[in-house]
Amino acid sequence: MSNQELDVLRNKLDDINLDLLKLINERAKLVQEIGKVKEKQGVNKFDPVRERKMLDLIKDHNDGPFENSTIEKLFKEIFKAGLGLQESEQKKALLVSRKKKPENTLINLKGEIIGNGIPSFVFGPCAVESYDQVAIVAEAVKRKGLKLLRGGAYKPRTSPYDFQGLGLDGLKILKRVADEYDLAVISEIVNPADIETAVEYLDVIQIGARNMQNFELLKAAGQVDKPVLLKRGLAATIDEFIHAAEYIMSQGNGNIILCERGIRTYEKATRNTLDISAVPILKQETHLPVMVDVTHSTGRRDLLIPTAKAALAIGADGVMAEVHPDPAVALSDSAQQMDFEQFDQFWEEIQKLNWVTV
């Protein structure tokens, strides 16, 4: 074969490569359109039955020289690339995505800016038990120059016989204490019907781990003009966590704080397993501030200081921990709440980090 004949064949090959490229890109555009339709319908992106039908049709029309096994491998890679394209497009479209909004979302809570690079701190009792109990904790928080107070008015518990919280009376106590000490208060709401009432009493609506995929609650929180602190579910993936935040933002409320609070694993040394790597992932994937709840992730007072330091070192926008005047008599989670002496030690250790200048 002469060089001239070889060049002709090579030119034909180049033309076919370009034709293949054009067809692959045309196919990719169709896959993107199919992905949009599936998203609207709530249908899974991957359809193994449909993939098998396509492969069978292709092999039925295979005249060689490739074996069917080779053809199947080639087209499976094309299908895989198309599925990846659908998933990539979906991530780009998310309102919470960093690609959608490159700059950080900042949330102002009575002058405390969350997400501006200076860590914020949220302290308070696990459950609101009385006015005196909350007020004395608020005084300790205020004395340290802090502005954010937490307390559970509604308490979803594993056992139906455990203390379930004071409900509306608890919200009223929080509001009274917040006004008296000029603090911003955060409390969990578990029922969509209570969201409108909560707006009157709270500065931040918390949606707890057990309700991360309570979609009606997420939508209700997204329809009010009040910041939302969303905790990661007990065994939720980061993708599921991000999509839970998307439920809120899709309803119009973009003031969302994500909170990593540990996930359930086989480990029994701690209450949950703190997924510290979730912090930088969430900050890369979304524009939302990210906090870490060191109390619920560990369930151990002796681990609060080191895990708080780890959270701040890895870039968390804040830390949440529980404080009680007398944890031994607390109506819920007594083993994990700090007393005031431990609270002072915790704060002293945090101050040594010189985090203000970081």
Buried (B, 14 or more C-beta within 10 A) or exposed (E): EEEEEEEEEEEEEEEEEEEEEEEEEEBBEEBBEBBEEBBEEEEEBEBEEEBEEEBEEBBEEEEEEEEBEEBBEEBEEBBEEBBEBBBEBBBEEBBBBBEBBEEBBBBEBEEBBBBBEBBBBBBBBBBBBBBEBBBBBBEBBBEBEBBBBBBBBBBBBEEEEEBBBBBBEBBBBBBBBBEEBEBBBBBBBBBBEBBEBBBEBBBBBBBBBBBBBBEEBBBBBBBBEBBBBBBBBBEBEBEEBBBBBBBBBBBEBBBBBBBBBBBEEEEEEBBBBBBBEBBEBBBEBBBBBBBBBBBBBBBBBEBBBEBBBBBBEBBBBBBBBBBBBEBEEBBBBEEBBBBBEBBBEBBEBBEEBEBEEE
